[in-house]
Amino acid sequence: MAAAGPLPSDIQPVANETRDRIVTGLVTLIPFVAIGLAGWQVWDKALHWRDVMLFVALYIPTGLGITVGFHRHLTHRAFKTHPWLRGLLGILGSVAIEGPVVSWVADHRKHHAFSDKEGDPHSPHVDHGVGLRGALRGLLHAHVGWLFIHTQRGNKERFAPDLLKDPVISWVDRTFVLWTLLGLFIPFALGWVIGGTFFAALTALLWGGLVRVFVLHHTTYSINSLCHVFGRRDYETGDESRNLALIALPTLGEAWHNNHHAFPTSAVHGLRRWQLDPSAAVINALERLGLIWDVVRVSPERMAAK
């Protein structure tokens, strides 16, 4: 484990760090508890087993569209694949409604180029002040605030020229609104078919569409916020990226964020046997099926050297 050293000059020191982390963690996690309570309150009225099944059935593939597609494949080129599968991954990620694929990739590549330094689109550590207020402002900015600020967004021509030239991905990017609408229509239609009523279609749209998007958004945003404040640092990376086991499963393995910053092109983020990484398991399955190849993995020697 890397030894603690002095903070880089661009990192603002925080007073009462432990207290601030507990408070900000609670502020971030409480909405998820609230969703569970809301579901319990409306069970058998506006939430049924079919809605739960649709939530899971849509959360997993659209989440993998972000983690396997947008992130590990299109941003970091952790493996190669056929154009049709690249397009499918791009479509699934677009259904998650986290923005058009080229913009998403450009922002994330810029994050790696300026991680936790001036120029990082969503660092919780740059220019947010000190103490509890500074910690809260930093967490809020890294979680959702940066989405409303365009001064540090990644330039697509600089950070994603390969995707602009890719006819499949550029088409998926141009048709983003179509995939957004389709991602909401599918649970509505399935709810109507399974439940047989218009009300069943509406509850399916609510839980398999809107709530699914909400939860997926905030698990993704937690990588930018929580995983740069909480957790363990197994590798010295020059930034504040951390591994946060608490959200490894809902993020489909993305929460091993310090591992990822240490080895950005690795297709596997959970580098220890106990570090669960569903996205890596899907990549391994696709490789065995011959659908992807040239998968980047980190050797034990590289991990030891790092």
KEVEXLO-374790 format. One record per atom (N, C-alpha, C): residue in three letters; y, x, z. Coordinates in steps of 0.2 Angstrom, whole numbers, padded with zeros to 4 digits, always signed. Each point is the difference from the previous one (the first is absolute). Example, Ala and Ser with C-alpha at 12.3 -4.5 7.8 and 13.67 -1.06 7.14 Angstrom:
ala-0028+0066+0039ala+0006-0004+0000ala+0006+0004+0000ser+0005-0002-0004ser+0006+0004+0001ser+0005-0004+0003
//
This chain:
met-0006+0004+0000met+0006-0004+0000met+0006+0004+0000ala+0005-0002-0004ala+0006+0005-0001ala+0004+0000+0007ala+0003+0006+0002ala+0003+0001+0006ala+0007-0004-0001ala+0003-0002+0005ala+0007-0003+0000ala+0005+0005-0001gly+0005-0001-0004gly+0005+0005-0001gly+0007-0003+0000pro+0005+0003-0001pro+0007-0003+0000pro+0001-0004-0006leu+0003-0006+0001leu+0002-0005-0005leu+0004+0003-0005pro-0002-0001-0007pro+0004+0002-0005pro+0007-0002+0001ser+0005+0003-0003ser+0007-0001+0001ser+0002-0007-0003asp-0004-0003-0005asp+0002-0007-0002asp-0003-0005+0004ile-0004+0001+0005ile-0003-0005+0004ile+0004-0001+0006gln+0002-0006+0001gln+0004-0002+0006gln-0004+0000+0007pro+0001+0003+0005pro-0003+0000+0006pro+0001-0007+0003val-0006-0002+0004val+0000-0007+0003val+0000+0001+0007ala+0004-0003+0004ala-0001+0000+0007ala-0005-0006+0002asn-0003+0001+0006asn-0005-0004+0003asn-0005-0003-0006glu-0003+0005-0003glu-0004-0001-0006glu-0006-0005+0002thr-0004+0001+0005thr-0005-0004+0002thr+0002-0007+0001arg+0005-0001+0004arg+0002-0007+0001arg+0002-0003-0007asp+0004+0003-0004asp+0002-0002-0007asp-0006-0002-0004arg-0005+0004+0000arg-0006-0001-0004arg-0003-0006+0002ile-0001-0001+0006ile-0003-0006+0003ile+0004-0007-0002val+0006+0001+0001val+0004-0006-0002val+0000-0002-0007thr+0001+0005-0005thr+0000-0001-0007thr-0007-0002-0002gly-0005+0003+0003gly-0007-0002-0002gly-0001-0008+0001leu+0002-0002+0006leu+0000-0007+0002leu+0004-0005-0005val+0006+0003-0001val+0004-0004-0005val-0003-0001-0007thr-0004+0005-0002thr-0003+0000-0006thr-0006-0004+0000leu-0004+0000+0005leu-0007-0003+0000leu+0000-0007+0003ile+0005-0002+0003ile+0001-0007+0003ile-0001-0005-0006pro+0004+0001-0005pro-0001-0006-0006pro-0007-0001-0002phe-0004+0005+0000phe-0007-0001-0002phe-0004-0004+0005val+0002+0001+0007val-0003-0004+0005val+0002-0007-0001ala+0007-0001-0002ala+0002-0007-0001ala-0003-0004-0005ile-0002+0004-0005ile-0004-0003-0006ile-0006-0003+0003gly-0004+0004+0004gly-0006-0002+0003gly+0001-0006+0004leu+0005+0000+0004leu+0001-0006+0004leu+0002-0006-0004ala+0004+0001-0005ala+0002-0006-0005ala-0007-0003-0003gly-0004+0005-0002gly-0006-0003-0003gly-0005-0004+0005trp+0000+0003+0006trp-0004-0004+0006trp+0003-0007+0001gln+0007+0000+0000gln+0003-0007+0001gln-0001-0005-0006val+0000+0003-0006val-0001-0005-0005val-0007-0001-0003trp-0005+0003+0004trp-0007+0000-0003trp-0002-0007-0001asp-0003-0001-0005asp-0003-0007-0003asp+0005-0005-0002lys+0007+0003+0001lys+0005-0004-0003lys+0003+0003-0006ala+0003+0006+0001ala+0002+0003-0006ala-0003+0007-0001leu-0006+0001+0003leu-0004+0006-0001leu-0007-0002+0001his-0004+0002-0005his-0007-0001+0000his-0004+0006-0002trp-0007+0000+0000trp-0004+0005-0001trp+0001+0002-0008arg+0001-0005-0004arg+0001+0002-0007arg+0007+0004-0001asp+0005-0001+0004asp+0006+0004+0000asp-0001+0007+0002val-0004+0001+0006val-0002+0006+0002val-0003+0004-0005met-0005-0003-0003met-0004+0003-0005met+0004+0002-0006leu+0005-0004-0002leu+0004+0002-0006leu+0005+0005+0002phe+0002+0000+0006phe+0004+0006+0003phe-0003+0007-0001val-0006+0000+0002val-0004+0006+0000val-0002+0002-0007ala-0002-0005-0004ala-0002+0001-0007ala+0005+0003-0004leu+0007-0002+0001leu+0005+0002-0004leu+0004+0006+0003tyr-0001+0001+0007tyr+0003+0006+0004tyr-0003+0006-0003ile-0007+0000+0000ile-0003+0006-0001ile+0001+0003-0007pro-0001-0004-0005pro+0001+0003-0007pro+0007+0002-0002thr+0005-0004+0003thr+0007+0001-0001thr+0002+0006+0004gly-0002+0001+0006gly+0001+0006+0004gly-0003+0006-0003leu-0006-0001-0003leu-0003+0006-0004leu+0004+0002-0006gly+0003-0005-0003gly+0005+0001-0006gly+0005+0005+0002ile+0003-0001+0006ile+0005+0004+0003ile-0003+0007+0002thr-0005+0000+0004thr-0002+0006+0003thr-0004+0005-0005val-0005-0003-0004val-0004+0003-0005val+0004+0001-0006gly+0004-0005-0002gly+0003+0000-0007gly+0007+0003+0000phe+0005-0004+0003phe+0007+0003+0001phe+0000+0007+0003his-0003+0001+0005his+0001+0006+0004his-0005+0006-0002arg-0006-0001+0001arg-0005+0006-0001arg+0000+0002-0007his-0001-0005-0004his-0001+0001-0008his+0007+0001-0003leu+0004-0005+0000leu+0006+0001-0004leu+0006+0004+0003thr+0000+0001+0006thr+0005+0004+0003thr-0002+0007+0000his-0006+0001+0003his-0003+0007+0001his-0005+0003-0004arg-0002-0005-0005arg-0005+0003-0005arg-0007+0002+0004ala-0002-0003+0005ala-0006+0002+0003ala-0006-0001-0004phe+0000-0003-0005phe-0006-0001-0004phe+0002-0002-0007lys-0004+0000-0005lys+0001-0003-0007lys-0004-0006-0001thr+0002-0004-0005thr-0004-0006-0001thr+0002-0002-0007his-0003-0006-0002his+0001-0003-0007his+0006-0004+0001pro+0004+0000-0006pro+0006-0004-0001pro-0001-0007+0003trp-0005-0004-0001trp-0001-0007+0002trp-0001+0000+0008leu-0003+0005+0003leu+0000+0000+0007leu+0006+0002+0003arg+0004+0004-0003arg+0007+0002+0002arg+0004-0006+0000gly+0000-0004-0005gly+0004-0006-0001gly-0002-0005+0005leu-0007-0001+0001leu-0002-0005+0005leu+0003+0002+0007leu-0001+0007+0002leu+0003+0002+0007leu+0007-0002+0000gly+0004+0002-0005gly+0007-0002-0001gly+0001-0007+0001ile-0004-0004-0003ile+0001-0008+0001ile-0001-0002+0007leu-0005+0003+0003leu-0002-0002+0007leu+0005+0002+0005gly+0003+0006-0001gly+0005+0002+0004gly+0007-0004-0001ser+0001-0002-0006ser+0006-0004-0001ser-0001-0007+0003val-0006-0003+0000val-0001-0006+0004val+0002+0000+0007ala+0000+0006+0003ala+0002+0001+0007ala+0007-0001+0001ile+0004+0000-0006ile+0007-0001+0000ile+0004+0005+0004glu-0001+0006-0001glu+0003+0005+0004glu+0005+0004-0005gly+0001-0003-0006gly+0005+0002-0005gly-0004+0002-0006pro+0004+0001-0006pro-0003+0003-0006pro-0003+0007+0001val-0006+0001-0003val-0004+0006+0001val+0004+0006-0001val+0004+0001-0005val+0003+0006-0002val+0006+0002+0006ser+0003-0005+0002ser+0005+0001+0005ser-0004+0002+0007trp-0005-0003+0001trp-0004+0001+0006trp-0002+0008+0000val-0003+0002-0005val-0002+0007-0001val+0006+0005+0000ala+0005-0002-0003ala+0006+0005+0000ala+0003+0000+0007asp+0000-0005+0004asp+0002+0000+0007asp-0004+0004+0004his-0007-0001-0001his-0005+0004+0005his+0000+0008-0002arg+0001+0001-0007arg+0000+0007-0001arg+0006+0004+0002lys+0006-0004+0001lys+0006+0003+0002lys-0001+0001+0008his-0003-0005+0003his-0002+0001+0007his-0003+0006+0002his-0005+0002-0004his-0004+0006+0001his+0005+0006-0002ala+0004+0000-0005ala+0004+0005-0001ala+0005+0002+0005phe+0003-0005+0004phe+0005+0000+0005phe-0003-0002+0007ser-0006+0000+0001ser-0003-0003+0006ser+0004+0002+0007asp+0003-0006+0003asp+0004+0001+0006asp+0006+0005+0000lys+0002+0000-0006lys+0006+0004-0002lys+0005-0004-0003glu+0006+0002-0001glu+0005-0004-0004glu-0002+0000-0007gly+0000-0007-0002gly-0003-0001-0007gly-0006-0004+0001asp-0004+0000+0005asp-0006-0005+0002asp+0003-0007+0000pro-0003-0004-0005pro+0002-0007+0000pro-0001-0004+0007his-0005+0002+0004his-0002-0004+0006his-0002+0004+0006ser+0004+0005+0001ser-0002+0004+0006ser+0003-0003+0006pro-0004-0001+0006pro+0003-0002+0006pro+0004+0005+0004his+0001+0006-0003his+0002+0006+0004his+0007+0002-0002val+0003-0002-0005val+0006+0003-0003val+0006-0005+0000asp+0004+0002+0004asp+0007-0003+0001asp-0001-0007+0003his-0003-0001+0005his-0001-0006+0003his+0002+0000+0008gly+0003+0005+0002gly+0002+0001+0007gly-0005+0002+0005val+0002+0000+0006val-0005+0002+0005val-0001-0005+0005gly-0005+0001+0005gly-0002-0005+0005gly-0003-0006-0003leu-0001-0005+0004leu-0003-0006-0002leu+0003-0004-0006arg+0006+0000+0000arg+0004-0003-0006arg-0002+0004-0006gly+0000+0006+0000gly-0001+0004-0006gly-0008+0000-0002ala-0004-0001+0005ala-0007-0001-0002ala-0001-0006-0003leu+0003-0006+0003leu-0001-0006-0003leu+0003-0001-0007arg+0006+0004-0001arg+0003+0000-0007arg-0004+0003-0005gly-0003+0006+0002gly-0005+0004-0004gly-0006-0004-0002leu-0003-0003+0005leu-0006-0004-0001leu+0002-0006-0005leu+0005-0003+0001leu+0002-0006-0004leu+0002+0002-0007his+0003+0006-0001his+0002+0003-0007his-0007+0001-0003ala-0004+0004+0003ala-0006+0002-0003ala-0005-0005-0002his+0000-0006+0004his-0004-0005-0001his+0002-0005-0005val+0006-0002+0000val+0002-0005-0005val+0007+0001-0002gly+0004+0004+0004gly+0007+0000-0002gly+0002+0004-0006trp-0004+0005-0002trp+0001+0004-0006trp-0001-0004-0006leu-0004-0005+0000leu-0001-0005-0006leu+0007-0003-0002phe+0005+0000+0004phe+0006-0003-0001phe+0005+0005-0002ile-0001+0006+0000ile+0004+0006-0001ile-0002+0004-0006his+0004+0000-0005his-0002+0003-0006his+0003+0007-0001thr+0003+0003+0005thr+0003+0007-0001thr-0005+0005-0001gln-0006-0001+0003gln-0005+0006+0000gln-0006-0002-0004arg+0000-0006-0004arg-0006-0002-0003arg-0002+0005-0005gly-0007+0001-0002gly-0002+0005-0005gly+0002-0001-0007asn+0003+0004-0003asn+0002+0000-0007asn-0007+0000-0004lys-0001-0006-0004lys-0006+0000-0004lys-0001+0005-0005glu+0005+0002-0004glu+0000+0005-0005glu-0002+0007+0003arg+0002+0001+0006arg-0001+0006+0003arg-0007+0000+0004phe-0002-0005+0004phe-0005+0000+0004phe-0007-0003-0003ala+0001-0004-0005ala-0006-0004-0003ala+0001+0000-0008pro+0001+0006-0003pro+0001+0000-0008pro-0007-0001-0003asp-0005+0002+0004asp-0007-0001-0003asp-0002-0008-0001leu+0002-0003+0005leu-0001-0008+0000leu+0004-0003-0005leu+0006+0002-0001leu+0005-0003-0005leu-0003+0001-0007lys-0004+0005-0001lys-0003+0002-0006lys-0007-0003-0001asp-0003-0003+0005asp-0006-0003+0000asp+0000-0007-0002pro-0003-0002-0006pro+0001-0007-0002pro-0003-0005+0004val-0005+0002+0003val-0004-0005+0005val+0005-0002+0006ile+0002+0005+0003ile+0003+0000+0006ile+0007-0003-0001ser+0004+0002-0005ser+0006-0002-0002ser+0000-0008-0002trp-0005-0002-0003trp-0001-0007-0001trp-0001-0004+0007val-0004+0003+0004val-0001-0004+0007val+0006+0000+0003asp+0004+0005+0000asp+0007+0001+0003asp+0005-0006-0003arg+0000+0000-0006arg+0004-0005-0003arg-0002-0007+0001thr-0006-0002+0001thr-0002-0006+0002thr-0001-0002+0007phe+0003+0004+0004phe-0001-0001+0008phe+0001-0007+0002val+0005-0004-0003val+0001-0007+0003val-0006-0004-0002leu-0003+0001-0005leu-0006-0004-0002leu-0006+0001+0005trp-0001+0007+0003trp-0005+0001+0004trp+0002-0003+0007thr+0006+0000+0002thr+0003-0003+0006thr-0002-0007+0000leu+0002-0004-0005leu-0002-0007+0000leu-0007-0001+0000leu-0004+0004-0004leu-0007-0001+0000leu-0003+0001+0007gly+0002+0005+0004gly-0002+0001+0006gly+0001-0006+0005leu+0005-0004-0001leu+0001-0006+0004leu-0004-0006-0003phe+0000+0000-0007phe-0004-0006-0003phe-0007+0000+0002ile-0003+0006+0000ile-0008+0000+0001ile-0002-0003+0007pro+0003+0002+0005pro-0002-0003+0007pro+0001-0008+0000phe+0006-0002-0004phe+0002-0007+0000phe-0006-0004-0004ala-0002+0003-0006ala-0005-0003-0004ala-0007+0000+0004leu-0002+0006+0003leu-0006+0000+0003leu+0000-0005+0006gly+0005+0000+0004gly+0001-0005+0005gly-0001-0007-0002trp+0002-0002-0006trp+0000-0007-0003trp-0008-0001-0002val-0003+0005-0003val-0007-0001-0002val-0004+0000+0006ile+0001+0004+0005ile-0005+0001+0006ile+0001-0006+0004gly+0007-0002+0002gly+0001-0005+0005gly+0001-0007-0003gly+0001+0000-0007gly+0000-0007-0003gly+0006-0004+0001thr+0005+0003+0003thr+0007-0004+0001thr+0006+0005-0001phe+0005-0004-0001phe+0007+0004-0001phe+0002+0004+0006phe-0002-0004+0006phe+0002+0004+0006phe-0004+0006+0001ala-0007+0000-0002ala-0004+0006+0001ala+0003+0005-0005ala+0002-0002-0005ala+0003+0005-0005ala+0007+0004+0003leu+0004-0004+0004leu+0006+0002+0003leu-0002+0005+0006thr-0005-0002+0004thr-0002+0005+0005thr-0003+0006-0002ala-0004+0000-0006ala-0003+0006-0003ala+0006+0004-0003leu+0005-0003-0003leu+0006+0004-0002leu+0003+0003+0006leu+0001-0003+0006leu+0003+0002+0005leu-0003+0007+0003trp-0007-0001+0001trp-0004+0005+0004trp-0002+0005-0005gly-0003-0002-0006gly-0002+0005-0005gly+0005+0003-0005gly+0006-0003+0001gly+0005+0002-0004gly+0006+0003+0004leu+0004-0004+0003leu+0006+0003+0004leu-0002+0004+0006val-0004-0002+0004val-0002+0003+0006val-0004+0007-0002arg-0004-0001-0005arg-0004+0006-0002arg+0006+0006-0003val+0005-0002-0003val+0005+0004-0003val+0004+0003+0006phe+0001-0004+0005phe+0004+0002+0006phe-0004+0005+0004val-0006-0001+0001val-0004+0005+0004val-0001+0006-0004leu-0002+0000-0006leu-0001+0006-0004leu+0007+0004-0001his+0006-0004-0001his+0006+0004+0000his+0001+0004+0007his-0001-0003+0005his+0001+0003+0007his-0005+0006+0001thr-0006-0001-0002thr-0005+0006+0001thr+0003+0006-0004thr+0002-0002-0006thr+0002+0006-0005thr+0007+0003+0003tyr+0004-0005+0002tyr+0006+0003+0003tyr-0001+0004+0006ser-0005-0002+0004ser-0002+0004+0006ser-0001+0007-0001ile-0003+0002-0006ile-0001+0007-0002ile+0007+0004+0000asn+0005-0003-0003asn+0006+0003+0000asn+0004+0001+0007ser-0002-0005+0004ser+0004+0000+0007ser-0005+0002+0005leu-0005-0003+0002leu-0004+0002+0006leu-0003+0006-0001cys-0003+0002-0006cys-0003+0006-0002cys+0004+0006+0000his+0007-0001+0001his+0004+0006+0000his+0003+0000+0007val-0003-0004+0005val+0003+0001+0007val-0006+0000+0005phe-0005-0004-0001phe-0006+0000+0005phe-0006+0004-0003gly-0004+0001+0004gly-0007+0003-0002gly+0000+0008+0001arg-0006+0002-0003arg-0002+0007+0001arg+0003+0004-0006arg+0001+0006+0001arg+0001+0005-0006arg-0005+0005+0000asp-0005+0000-0004asp-0005+0005-0001asp+0002+0006-0004tyr+0005-0001-0004tyr+0002+0005-0005tyr+0008+0001+0000glu+0002+0006+0000glu+0007+0001-0001glu+0002-0001-0007thr+0005-0005-0001thr+0001-0002-0007thr+0008+0001-0001gly+0004+0002+0005gly+0007+0001-0002gly+0004-0007+0001asp-0004-0005+0002asp+0003-0007+0001asp-0002-0003+0006glu+0001-0006+0001glu-0003-0004+0006glu-0005-0004-0001ser-0004+0001-0006ser-0006-0005-0001ser-0005+0001+0005arg-0003-0006+0002arg-0005+0000+0005arg-0006-0005-0002asn-0006+0002+0003asn-0006-0004+0000asn+0000-0006+0005leu+0000-0006-0002leu+0000-0006+0005leu-0006-0004-0001ala-0005+0002+0004ala-0007-0004+0000ala+0001-0007+0001leu+0005-0003+0004leu+0000-0007+0001leu+0001-0004-0006ile+0003+0002-0005ile+0001-0004-0006ile-0004+0003-0006ala-0005+0004+0001ala-0004+0003-0005ala-0003-0006-0005leu-0004-0004+0004leu-0003-0006-0004leu+0004-0004-0004pro+0006-0003+0003pro+0004-0005-0004pro+0004+0004-0005thr+0001+0006+0000thr+0003+0004-0005thr-0005+0003-0005leu-0006-0002+0001leu-0006+0002-0005leu+0000+0008+0000gly+0001+0003+0005gly-0001+0007+0001gly+0007+0004-0001glu+0005-0003-0002glu+0007+0004-0001glu+0003+0002+0006ala-0002-0002+0006ala+0003+0002+0006ala-0002+0007+0002trp-0004+0003-0003trp-0002+0007+0001trp+0006+0004-0004his+0006-0001+0002his+0006+0002-0004his+0001+0008+0001asn-0001+0003+0006asn+0001+0007+0000asn-0005+0004-0004asn-0006-0003+0000asn-0005+0003-0005asn+0002+0000-0007his+0003-0006-0002his+0002-0001-0007his+0006+0005-0001his+0005+0000+0004his+0005+0005-0001his-0002+0007-0001ala-0005+0002+0004ala-0003+0007+0000ala-0004+0001-0007phe-0003-0005-0003phe-0003+0000-0006phe+0001-0006-0004pro+0006+0000-0003pro+0002-0006-0004pro-0004-0002-0006thr-0003+0004-0003thr-0004-0002-0006thr-0007-0002+0002ser-0002+0001+0006ser-0007-0002+0002ser-0001-0008+0000ala-0006-0001-0003ala-0002-0007-0001ala-0002-0003+0007val-0002+0004+0004val-0002-0002+0007val+0005+0002+0005his+0002-0005+0004his+0005+0001+0005his-0003+0001+0007gly-0006-0004+0001gly-0003+0001+0006gly-0005+0006+0000leu+0003+0006+0002leu-0004+0006-0001leu-0005+0002+0005arg+0000-0004+0006arg-0005+0001+0005arg-0005-0006-0001arg-0007+0001+0002arg-0005-0005-0001arg+0002-0007+0004trp+0004+0001+0005trp+0002-0006+0004trp+0006-0003-0002gln+0004+0003-0005gln+0006-0003-0003gln-0002-0005-0005leu+0000-0006+0001leu-0002-0005-0005leu+0005-0001-0005asp-0003+0000-0006asp+0004+0000-0006asp-0003-0004-0006pro+0001-0007+0001pro-0003-0004-0005pro+0002+0001-0007ser+0006+0003-0001ser+0002+0001-0007ser-0004+0006-0003ala-0001+0005+0004ala-0004+0006-0002ala-0007-0003-0002ala-0003-0005+0004ala-0007-0002-0001ala+0000-0004-0007val+0006-0003-0002val+0000-0004-0006val+0000+0005-0006ile+0004+0006+0001ile+0001+0005-0005ile-0007+0003-0001asn-0004+0002+0006asn-0007+0002-0001asn-0004-0004-0004ala+0000-0007+0001ala-0004-0004-0003ala+0002-0001-0008leu+0006+0000-0001leu+0002+0001-0007leu-0002+0006-0004glu+0000+0005+0004glu-0002+0007-0003glu-0008-0001-0001arg-0004-0002+0004arg-0007-0001-0001arg-0002-0004-0006leu+0005-0005-0001leu-0001-0005-0006leu+0002+0003-0006gly+0003+0006+0000gly+0003+0003-0006gly+0006-0002-0002leu+0004-0004+0004leu+0006-0003-0003leu+0006+0004+0002ile-0001+0005+0004ile+0005+0005+0001ile-0003+0007+0001trp+0004+0005-0001trp-0002+0007+0000trp+0005+0005+0002asp-0002+0006+0000asp+0005+0005+0002asp+0003-0002+0007val-0004-0002+0005val+0003-0002+0006val+0002+0006+0004val+0006+0000+0003val+0002+0006+0004val-0002-0001+0007arg-0003+0005+0002arg-0002+0000+0008arg+0001+0007+0003val+0001+0000+0006val+0002+0006+0004val-0006+0003+0003ser-0001+0006-0002ser-0005+0004+0003ser+0001+0002+0007pro-0006+0001+0004pro+0001+0002+0007pro+0004+0006+0001glu+0000+0005-0005glu+0003+0006+0000glu+0008-0001+0000arg+0002-0005-0005arg+0007-0001+0000arg+0003-0004+0006met-0004-0004+0003met+0002-0003+0006met+0000+0005+0006ala-0004+0004+0000ala+0000+0006+0006ala+0006+0004-0002ala+0001+0002-0006ala+0006+0004-0001ala+0007-0003+0001lys+0000-0007-0001lys+0006-0003+0001lys+0001-0001+0008
//
